[in-house]
Structure formats: structure tokens, C-alpha cells
């Protein structure tokens, strides 16, 4: 294994660096029920309030897994805590 100090001996990149806009979302590949195939999905965890009462909203927050298919745009929401 070679270890390079700084840029000394490093090879030049053949492709420009990728940005968040260039990348295929976060790279999570999942089965999409709409597309009926595995496609890249954007996956996020959101904290959602389950109370319609604003006075109690802070006490009724739960984590949800939110996915969106990058091919067709279909989204799913799954409550993570089933207590």
C-alpha cells in the first residue's frame, strides 16, 4: 500500500469531482412497487408530529422513513417506532 504525502505522487483525476446535483440521490437502491424494479431512491428520516393539537405536538413526535423513487417519483412513508 502506498501512502502519499499531500499531492506528491498523486494521479490527476480523469473525471471532474461530482457534486450533490450530479450524484444519483444518495445511492440507495430499493424495489419500487410502481416501477416493478429496483431503482435509486432518496431516503430520509423525518420527525413528524402525530397530534393535531399544537399544545401537545411536541410530545407526540415519531420518526418516519420517507422514500422517493428517482425514476417515477412515487413515495412511501413508514413509521419507524411501533410502540
ROKEVO-786311 format. One record per atom (N, C-alpha, C, CB): residue number from 1; residue in three letters; x, y, z; atom name. Coordinates in nm, 2 decimals, always signed. Glycine has a CB too. Example, Ala and Ser with C-alpha at 12.3 -4.5 7.8 and 13.67 -1.06 7.14 Angstrom:
2
(doba 1,'ALA',(+1.32,-0.57,+0.78),'N')
(doba 1,'ALA',(+1.23,-0.45,+0.78),'CA')
(doba 1,'ALA',(+1.32,-0.33,+0.78),'C')
(doba 1,'ALA',(+1.13,-0.45,+0.90),'CB')
(doba 2,'SER',(+1.28,-0.22,+0.71),'N')
(doba 2,'SER',(+1.37,-0.11,+0.71),'CA')
(doba 2,'SER',(+1.29,+0.00,+0.79),'C')
(doba 2,'SER',(+1.41,-0.06,+0.57),'CB')
***
This chain:
83
(doba 1,'UNK',(+0.08,-0.12,+0.00),'N')
(doba 1,'UNK',(+0.00,+0.00,+0.00),'CA')
(doba 1,'UNK',(+0.09,+0.12,+0.00),'C')
(doba 1,'UNK',(-0.10,+0.00,+0.12),'CB')
(doba 2,'UNK',(+0.06,+0.22,-0.09),'N')
(doba 2,'UNK',(+0.14,+0.34,-0.10),'CA')
(doba 2,'UNK',(+0.06,+0.45,-0.02),'C')
(doba 2,'UNK',(+0.16,+0.38,-0.24),'CB')
(doba 3,'UNK',(+0.14,+0.53,+0.05),'N')
(doba 3,'UNK',(+0.08,+0.65,+0.12),'CA')
(doba 3,'UNK',(+0.14,+0.77,+0.06),'C')
(doba 3,'UNK',(+0.11,+0.64,+0.27),'CB')
(doba 4,'UNK',(+0.06,+0.86,+0.02),'N')
(doba 4,'UNK',(+0.10,+0.99,-0.05),'CA')
(doba 4,'UNK',(+0.10,+1.10,+0.05),'C')
(doba 4,'UNK',(+0.02,+1.02,-0.17),'CB')
(doba 5,'UNK',(+0.20,+1.18,+0.06),'N')
(doba 5,'UNK',(+0.20,+1.30,+0.14),'CA')
(doba 5,'UNK',(+0.15,+1.42,+0.06),'C')
(doba 5,'UNK',(+0.35,+1.32,+0.20),'CB')
(doba 6,'UNK',(+0.04,+1.47,+0.09),'N')
(doba 6,'UNK',(-0.01,+1.58,+0.01),'CA')
(doba 6,'UNK',(-0.04,+1.54,-0.13),'C')
(doba 6,'UNK',(+0.09,+1.70,+0.01),'CB')
(doba 7,'UNK',(+0.00,+1.62,-0.23),'N')
(doba 7,'UNK',(-0.03,+1.59,-0.37),'CA')
(doba 7,'UNK',(+0.08,+1.52,-0.44),'C')
(doba 7,'UNK',(-0.06,+1.72,-0.44),'CB')
(doba 8,'UNK',(+0.19,+1.51,-0.37),'N')
(doba 8,'UNK',(+0.31,+1.45,-0.42),'CA')
(doba 8,'UNK',(+0.28,+1.30,-0.47),'C')
(doba 8,'UNK',(+0.43,+1.45,-0.32),'CB')
(doba 9,'UNK',(+0.30,+1.27,-0.60),'N')
(doba 9,'UNK',(+0.28,+1.14,-0.65),'CA')
(doba 9,'UNK',(+0.13,+1.10,-0.67),'C')
(doba 9,'UNK',(+0.34,+1.04,-0.55),'CB')
(doba 10,'UNK',(+0.04,+1.19,-0.65),'N')
(doba 10,'UNK',(-0.10,+1.16,-0.67),'CA')
(doba 10,'UNK',(-0.13,+1.17,-0.82),'C')
(doba 10,'UNK',(-0.19,+1.26,-0.59),'CB')
(doba 11,'UNK',(-0.22,+1.09,-0.86),'N')
(doba 11,'UNK',(-0.26,+1.09,-1.00),'CA')
(doba 11,'UNK',(-0.37,+1.19,-1.02),'C')
(doba 11,'UNK',(-0.31,+0.95,-1.05),'CB')
(doba 12,'UNK',(-0.37,+1.25,-1.14),'N')
(doba 12,'UNK',(-0.47,+1.35,-1.18),'CA')
(doba 12,'UNK',(-0.60,+1.28,-1.20),'C')
(doba 12,'UNK',(-0.43,+1.43,-1.30),'CB')
(doba 13,'UNK',(-0.71,+1.34,-1.16),'N')
(doba 13,'UNK',(-0.84,+1.28,-1.18),'CA')
(doba 13,'UNK',(-0.88,+1.28,-1.33),'C')
(doba 13,'UNK',(-0.95,+1.35,-1.09),'CB')
(doba 14,'UNK',(-0.94,+1.17,-1.38),'N')
(doba 14,'UNK',(-0.98,+1.17,-1.52),'CA')
(doba 14,'UNK',(-1.12,+1.23,-1.53),'C')
(doba 14,'UNK',(-0.97,+1.03,-1.57),'CB')
(doba 15,'UNK',(-1.19,+1.24,-1.43),'N')
(doba 15,'UNK',(-1.33,+1.29,-1.43),'CA')
(doba 15,'UNK',(-1.33,+1.41,-1.33),'C')
(doba 15,'UNK',(-1.44,+1.19,-1.40),'CB')
(doba 16,'UNK',(-1.41,+1.51,-1.36),'N')
(doba 16,'UNK',(-1.42,+1.62,-1.26),'CA')
(doba 16,'UNK',(-1.49,+1.57,-1.13),'C')
(doba 16,'UNK',(-1.50,+1.74,-1.32),'CB')
(doba 17,'UNK',(-1.47,+1.63,-1.02),'N')
(doba 17,'UNK',(-1.54,+1.59,-0.90),'CA')
(doba 17,'UNK',(-1.69,+1.60,-0.91),'C')
(doba 17,'UNK',(-1.49,+1.67,-0.78),'CB')
(doba 18,'UNK',(-1.76,+1.51,-0.85),'N')
(doba 18,'UNK',(-1.90,+1.51,-0.86),'CA')
(doba 18,'UNK',(-1.96,+1.60,-0.75),'C')
(doba 18,'UNK',(-1.96,+1.37,-0.86),'CB')
(doba 19,'UNK',(-2.07,+1.66,-0.78),'N')
(doba 19,'UNK',(-2.14,+1.74,-0.68),'CA')
(doba 19,'UNK',(-2.27,+1.67,-0.64),'C')
(doba 19,'UNK',(-2.17,+1.88,-0.73),'CB')
(doba 20,'UNK',(-2.33,+1.72,-0.54),'N')
(doba 20,'UNK',(-2.46,+1.66,-0.49),'CA')
(doba 20,'UNK',(-2.56,+1.66,-0.60),'C')
(doba 20,'UNK',(-2.52,+1.73,-0.37),'CB')
(doba 21,'UNK',(-2.56,+1.76,-0.69),'N')
(doba 21,'UNK',(-2.65,+1.77,-0.80),'CA')
(doba 21,'UNK',(-2.62,+1.65,-0.90),'C')
(doba 21,'UNK',(-2.64,+1.90,-0.87),'CB')
(doba 22,'UNK',(-2.50,+1.62,-0.92),'N')
(doba 22,'UNK',(-2.46,+1.52,-1.02),'CA')
(doba 22,'UNK',(-2.49,+1.38,-0.97),'C')
(doba 22,'UNK',(-2.31,+1.53,-1.06),'CB')
(doba 23,'UNK',(-2.48,+1.35,-0.84),'N')
(doba 23,'UNK',(-2.49,+1.22,-0.79),'CA')
(doba 23,'UNK',(-2.64,+1.17,-0.80),'C')
(doba 23,'UNK',(-2.44,+1.22,-0.64),'CB')
(doba 24,'UNK',(-2.65,+1.04,-0.81),'N')
(doba 24,'UNK',(-2.79,+0.98,-0.82),'CA')
(doba 24,'UNK',(-2.85,+0.97,-0.68),'C')
(doba 24,'UNK',(-2.78,+0.84,-0.89),'CB')
(doba 25,'UNK',(-2.89,+1.08,-0.63),'N')
(doba 25,'UNK',(-2.95,+1.10,-0.50),'CA')
(doba 25,'UNK',(-2.85,+1.05,-0.40),'C')
(doba 25,'UNK',(-3.08,+1.02,-0.49),'CB')
(doba 26,'UNK',(-2.89,+0.96,-0.30),'N')
(doba 26,'UNK',(-2.80,+0.91,-0.20),'CA')
(doba 26,'UNK',(-2.75,+0.77,-0.23),'C')
(doba 26,'UNK',(-2.86,+0.92,-0.07),'CB')
(doba 27,'UNK',(-2.79,+0.72,-0.35),'N')
(doba 27,'UNK',(-2.74,+0.59,-0.39),'CA')
(doba 27,'UNK',(-2.81,+0.47,-0.34),'C')
(doba 27,'UNK',(-2.60,+0.58,-0.36),'CB')
(doba 28,'UNK',(-2.92,+0.49,-0.26),'N')
(doba 28,'UNK',(-2.99,+0.38,-0.21),'CA')
(doba 28,'UNK',(-3.08,+0.32,-0.32),'C')
(doba 28,'UNK',(-3.08,+0.42,-0.09),'CB')
(doba 29,'UNK',(-3.06,+0.19,-0.34),'N')
(doba 29,'UNK',(-3.14,+0.12,-0.45),'CA')
(doba 29,'UNK',(-3.24,+0.03,-0.38),'C')
(doba 29,'UNK',(-3.05,+0.03,-0.54),'CB')
(doba 30,'UNK',(-3.37,+0.05,-0.41),'N')
(doba 30,'UNK',(-3.47,-0.03,-0.35),'CA')
(doba 30,'UNK',(-3.58,-0.07,-0.45),'C')
(doba 30,'UNK',(-3.54,+0.05,-0.23),'CB')
(doba 31,'UNK',(-3.66,-0.17,-0.42),'N')
(doba 31,'UNK',(-3.77,-0.21,-0.51),'CA')
(doba 31,'UNK',(-3.88,-0.10,-0.50),'C')
(doba 31,'UNK',(-3.82,-0.35,-0.46),'CB')
(doba 32,'UNK',(-3.92,-0.06,-0.62),'N')
(doba 32,'UNK',(-4.03,+0.03,-0.64),'CA')
(doba 32,'UNK',(-4.15,-0.04,-0.68),'C')
(doba 32,'UNK',(-3.99,+0.15,-0.74),'CB')
(doba 33,'UNK',(-4.26,-0.04,-0.61),'N')
(doba 33,'UNK',(-4.38,-0.11,-0.64),'CA')
(doba 33,'UNK',(-4.44,-0.05,-0.77),'C')
(doba 33,'UNK',(-4.48,-0.10,-0.53),'CB')
(doba 34,'UNK',(-4.42,+0.08,-0.80),'N')
(doba 34,'UNK',(-4.48,+0.14,-0.92),'CA')
(doba 34,'UNK',(-4.40,+0.10,-1.04),'C')
(doba 34,'UNK',(-4.48,+0.29,-0.90),'CB')
(doba 35,'UNK',(-4.27,+0.11,-1.03),'N')
(doba 35,'UNK',(-4.18,+0.07,-1.15),'CA')
(doba 35,'UNK',(-4.17,-0.08,-1.16),'C')
(doba 35,'UNK',(-4.04,+0.14,-1.13),'CB')
(doba 36,'UNK',(-4.19,-0.15,-1.06),'N')
(doba 36,'UNK',(-4.18,-0.30,-1.05),'CA')
(doba 36,'UNK',(-4.03,-0.34,-1.08),'C')
(doba 36,'UNK',(-4.27,-0.37,-1.15),'CB')
(doba 37,'UNK',(-3.94,-0.26,-1.04),'N')
(doba 37,'UNK',(-3.80,-0.29,-1.05),'CA')
(doba 37,'UNK',(-3.72,-0.22,-0.94),'C')
(doba 37,'UNK',(-3.74,-0.26,-1.19),'CB')
(doba 38,'UNK',(-3.59,-0.25,-0.92),'N')
(doba 38,'UNK',(-3.51,-0.18,-0.83),'CA')
(doba 38,'UNK',(-3.46,-0.05,-0.89),'C')
(doba 38,'UNK',(-3.39,-0.27,-0.78),'CB')
(doba 39,'UNK',(-3.48,+0.06,-0.83),'N')
(doba 39,'UNK',(-3.44,+0.19,-0.88),'CA')
(doba 39,'UNK',(-3.37,+0.27,-0.76),'C')
(doba 39,'UNK',(-3.56,+0.26,-0.94),'CB')
(doba 40,'UNK',(-3.29,+0.37,-0.80),'N')
(doba 40,'UNK',(-3.24,+0.46,-0.69),'CA')
(doba 40,'UNK',(-3.35,+0.53,-0.62),'C')
(doba 40,'UNK',(-3.13,+0.56,-0.76),'CB')
(doba 41,'UNK',(-3.34,+0.54,-0.49),'N')
(doba 41,'UNK',(-3.44,+0.61,-0.41),'CA')
(doba 41,'UNK',(-3.37,+0.72,-0.32),'C')
(doba 41,'UNK',(-3.52,+0.51,-0.32),'CB')
(doba 42,'UNK',(-3.43,+0.83,-0.30),'N')
(doba 42,'UNK',(-3.39,+0.92,-0.20),'CA')
(doba 42,'UNK',(-3.46,+0.88,-0.07),'C')
(doba 42,'UNK',(-3.43,+1.07,-0.24),'CB')
(doba 43,'UNK',(-3.38,+0.86,+0.04),'N')
(doba 43,'UNK',(-3.43,+0.81,+0.16),'CA')
(doba 43,'UNK',(-3.39,+0.91,+0.27),'C')
(doba 43,'UNK',(-3.36,+0.67,+0.20),'CB')
(doba 44,'UNK',(-3.49,+0.94,+0.35),'N')
(doba 44,'UNK',(-3.47,+1.04,+0.46),'CA')
(doba 44,'UNK',(-3.55,+0.99,+0.58),'C')
(doba 44,'UNK',(-3.52,+1.18,+0.42),'CB')
(doba 45,'UNK',(-3.50,+1.04,+0.70),'N')
(doba 45,'UNK',(-3.57,+1.01,+0.82),'CA')
(doba 45,'UNK',(-3.63,+1.15,+0.87),'C')
(doba 45,'UNK',(-3.48,+0.95,+0.93),'CB')
(doba 46,'UNK',(-3.76,+1.15,+0.89),'N')
(doba 46,'UNK',(-3.82,+1.28,+0.93),'CA')
(doba 46,'UNK',(-3.89,+1.25,+1.07),'C')
(doba 46,'UNK',(-3.93,+1.32,+0.83),'CB')
(doba 47,'UNK',(-3.89,+1.36,+1.15),'N')
(doba 47,'UNK',(-3.96,+1.35,+1.28),'CA')
(doba 47,'UNK',(-4.09,+1.42,+1.26),'C')
(doba 47,'UNK',(-3.87,+1.42,+1.40),'CB')
(doba 48,'UNK',(-4.20,+1.35,+1.27),'N')
(doba 48,'UNK',(-4.33,+1.41,+1.24),'CA')
(doba 48,'UNK',(-4.42,+1.41,+1.37),'C')
(doba 48,'UNK',(-4.40,+1.33,+1.13),'CB')
(doba 49,'UNK',(-4.50,+1.51,+1.38),'N')
(doba 49,'UNK',(-4.59,+1.52,+1.50),'CA')
(doba 49,'UNK',(-4.71,+1.44,+1.46),'C')
(doba 49,'UNK',(-4.62,+1.67,+1.53),'CB')
(doba 50,'UNK',(-4.76,+1.37,+1.56),'N')
(doba 50,'UNK',(-4.89,+1.29,+1.53),'CA')
(doba 50,'UNK',(-5.01,+1.35,+1.60),'C')
(doba 50,'UNK',(-4.87,+1.15,+1.58),'CB')
(doba 51,'UNK',(-4.99,+1.47,+1.66),'N')
(doba 51,'UNK',(-5.10,+1.53,+1.73),'CA')
(doba 51,'UNK',(-5.15,+1.65,+1.65),'C')
(doba 51,'UNK',(-5.06,+1.57,+1.87),'CB')
(doba 52,'UNK',(-5.28,+1.66,+1.63),'N')
(doba 52,'UNK',(-5.34,+1.78,+1.57),'CA')
(doba 52,'UNK',(-5.34,+1.90,+1.66),'C')
(doba 52,'UNK',(-5.48,+1.75,+1.52),'CB')
(doba 53,'UNK',(-5.33,+1.87,+1.79),'N')
(doba 53,'UNK',(-5.34,+1.98,+1.89),'CA')
(doba 53,'UNK',(-5.20,+2.04,+1.90),'C')
(doba 53,'UNK',(-5.38,+1.92,+2.03),'CB')
(doba 54,'UNK',(-5.18,+2.17,+1.87),'N')
(doba 54,'UNK',(-5.04,+2.23,+1.88),'CA')
(doba 54,'UNK',(-4.98,+2.23,+2.02),'C')
(doba 54,'UNK',(-5.05,+2.37,+1.83),'CB')
(doba 55,'UNK',(-5.07,+2.23,+2.12),'N')
(doba 55,'UNK',(-5.02,+2.23,+2.26),'CA')
(doba 55,'UNK',(-4.95,+2.09,+2.29),'C')
(doba 55,'UNK',(-5.13,+2.26,+2.36),'CB')
(doba 56,'UNK',(-4.99,+1.99,+2.22),'N')
(doba 56,'UNK',(-4.94,+1.85,+2.25),'CA')
(doba 56,'UNK',(-4.84,+1.80,+2.14),'C')
(doba 56,'UNK',(-5.06,+1.76,+2.27),'CB')
(doba 57,'UNK',(-4.82,+1.88,+2.04),'N')
(doba 57,'UNK',(-4.74,+1.84,+1.93),'CA')
(doba 57,'UNK',(-4.60,+1.80,+1.96),'C')
(doba 57,'UNK',(-4.74,+1.95,+1.82),'CB')
(doba 58,'UNK',(-4.54,+1.87,+2.06),'N')
(doba 58,'UNK',(-4.40,+1.84,+2.10),'CA')
(doba 58,'UNK',(-4.39,+1.70,+2.17),'C')
(doba 58,'UNK',(-4.35,+1.94,+2.19),'CB')
(doba 59,'UNK',(-4.50,+1.65,+2.22),'N')
(doba 59,'UNK',(-4.50,+1.53,+2.30),'CA')
(doba 59,'UNK',(-4.54,+1.41,+2.21),'C')
(doba 59,'UNK',(-4.59,+1.53,+2.42),'CB')
(doba 60,'UNK',(-4.57,+1.43,+2.09),'N')
(doba 60,'UNK',(-4.62,+1.32,+2.00),'CA')
(doba 60,'UNK',(-4.54,+1.31,+1.88),'C')
(doba 60,'UNK',(-4.77,+1.34,+1.97),'CB')
(doba 61,'UNK',(-4.41,+1.33,+1.88),'N')
(doba 61,'UNK',(-4.33,+1.32,+1.76),'CA')
(doba 61,'UNK',(-4.27,+1.18,+1.75),'C')
(doba 61,'UNK',(-4.21,+1.42,+1.77),'CB')
(doba 62,'UNK',(-4.27,+1.13,+1.63),'N')
(doba 62,'UNK',(-4.22,+1.00,+1.60),'CA')
(doba 62,'UNK',(-4.14,+1.00,+1.47),'C')
(doba 62,'UNK',(-4.34,+0.90,+1.58),'CB')
(doba 63,'UNK',(-4.04,+0.91,+1.46),'N')
(doba 63,'UNK',(-3.95,+0.91,+1.34),'CA')
(doba 63,'UNK',(-4.02,+0.83,+1.22),'C')
(doba 63,'UNK',(-3.82,+0.84,+1.37),'CB')
(doba 64,'UNK',(-4.01,+0.88,+1.10),'N')
(doba 64,'UNK',(-4.07,+0.82,+0.99),'CA')
(doba 64,'UNK',(-3.96,+0.80,+0.88),'C')
(doba 64,'UNK',(-4.19,+0.90,+0.93),'CB')
(doba 65,'UNK',(-3.96,+0.69,+0.81),'N')
(doba 65,'UNK',(-3.87,+0.67,+0.70),'CA')
(doba 65,'UNK',(-3.94,+0.71,+0.57),'C')
(doba 65,'UNK',(-3.82,+0.52,+0.69),'CB')
(doba 66,'UNK',(-3.89,+0.81,+0.50),'N')
(doba 66,'UNK',(-3.96,+0.86,+0.38),'CA')
(doba 66,'UNK',(-3.87,+0.83,+0.26),'C')
(doba 66,'UNK',(-3.99,+1.01,+0.39),'CB')
(doba 67,'UNK',(-3.93,+0.76,+0.16),'N')
(doba 67,'UNK',(-3.85,+0.73,+0.04),'CA')
(doba 67,'UNK',(-3.92,+0.78,-0.08),'C')
(doba 67,'UNK',(-3.83,+0.57,+0.03),'CB')
(doba 68,'UNK',(-3.84,+0.82,-0.18),'N')
(doba 68,'UNK',(-3.90,+0.87,-0.31),'CA')
(doba 68,'UNK',(-3.82,+0.81,-0.42),'C')
(doba 68,'UNK',(-3.89,+1.02,-0.32),'CB')
(doba 69,'UNK',(-3.89,+0.74,-0.51),'N')
(doba 69,'UNK',(-3.82,+0.68,-0.63),'CA')
(doba 69,'UNK',(-3.77,+0.79,-0.73),'C')
(doba 69,'UNK',(-3.92,+0.58,-0.70),'CB')
(doba 70,'UNK',(-3.65,+0.78,-0.76),'N')
(doba 70,'UNK',(-3.59,+0.88,-0.85),'CA')
(doba 70,'UNK',(-3.64,+0.86,-1.00),'C')
(doba 70,'UNK',(-3.44,+0.88,-0.85),'CB')
(doba 71,'UNK',(-3.69,+0.75,-1.03),'N')
(doba 71,'UNK',(-3.74,+0.72,-1.16),'CA')
(doba 71,'UNK',(-3.88,+0.77,-1.19),'C')
(doba 71,'UNK',(-3.73,+0.57,-1.19),'CB')
(doba 72,'UNK',(-3.97,+0.73,-1.10),'N')
(doba 72,'UNK',(-4.12,+0.77,-1.12),'CA')
(doba 72,'UNK',(-4.17,+0.87,-1.02),'C')
(doba 72,'UNK',(-4.20,+0.64,-1.11),'CB')
(doba 73,'UNK',(-4.10,+0.89,-0.91),'N')
(doba 73,'UNK',(-4.14,+0.99,-0.81),'CA')
(doba 73,'UNK',(-4.23,+0.94,-0.71),'C')
(doba 73,'UNK',(-4.21,+1.10,-0.88),'CB')
(doba 74,'UNK',(-4.27,+0.81,-0.71),'N')
(doba 74,'UNK',(-4.36,+0.75,-0.61),'CA')
(doba 74,'UNK',(-4.29,+0.75,-0.47),'C')
(doba 74,'UNK',(-4.40,+0.61,-0.65),'CB')
(doba 75,'UNK',(-4.36,+0.79,-0.37),'N')
(doba 75,'UNK',(-4.31,+0.80,-0.24),'CA')
(doba 75,'UNK',(-4.37,+0.70,-0.14),'C')
(doba 75,'UNK',(-4.31,+0.94,-0.19),'CB')
(doba 76,'UNK',(-4.30,+0.66,-0.04),'N')
(doba 76,'UNK',(-4.36,+0.58,+0.07),'CA')
(doba 76,'UNK',(-4.32,+0.64,+0.20),'C')
(doba 76,'UNK',(-4.31,+0.44,+0.06),'CB')
(doba 77,'UNK',(-4.40,+0.63,+0.30),'N')
(doba 77,'UNK',(-4.38,+0.67,+0.44),'CA')
(doba 77,'UNK',(-4.40,+0.56,+0.53),'C')
(doba 77,'UNK',(-4.46,+0.80,+0.47),'CB')
(doba 78,'UNK',(-4.30,+0.53,+0.62),'N')
(doba 78,'UNK',(-4.31,+0.42,+0.71),'CA')
(doba 78,'UNK',(-4.28,+0.47,+0.85),'C')
(doba 78,'UNK',(-4.22,+0.30,+0.67),'CB')
(doba 79,'UNK',(-4.37,+0.45,+0.94),'N')
(doba 79,'UNK',(-4.35,+0.49,+1.08),'CA')
(doba 79,'UNK',(-4.24,+0.39,+1.14),'C')
(doba 79,'UNK',(-4.48,+0.48,+1.17),'CB')
(doba 80,'UNK',(-4.14,+0.44,+1.20),'N')
(doba 80,'UNK',(-4.03,+0.36,+1.25),'CA')
(doba 80,'UNK',(-4.05,+0.30,+1.39),'C')
(doba 80,'UNK',(-3.90,+0.43,+1.24),'CB')
(doba 81,'UNK',(-4.13,+0.37,+1.47),'N')
(doba 81,'UNK',(-4.15,+0.33,+1.61),'CA')
(doba 81,'UNK',(-4.29,+0.28,+1.63),'C')
(doba 81,'UNK',(-4.12,+0.45,+1.71),'CB')
(doba 82,'UNK',(-4.31,+0.15,+1.65),'N')
(doba 82,'UNK',(-4.44,+0.09,+1.66),'CA')
(doba 82,'UNK',(-4.47,+0.06,+1.81),'C')
(doba 82,'UNK',(-4.45,-0.04,+1.58),'CB')
(doba 83,'UNK',(-4.43,+0.15,+1.90),'N')
(doba 83,'UNK',(-4.46,+0.12,+2.04),'CA')
(doba 83,'UNK',(-4.60,+0.16,+2.07),'C')
(doba 83,'UNK',(-4.36,+0.20,+2.13),'CB')
***
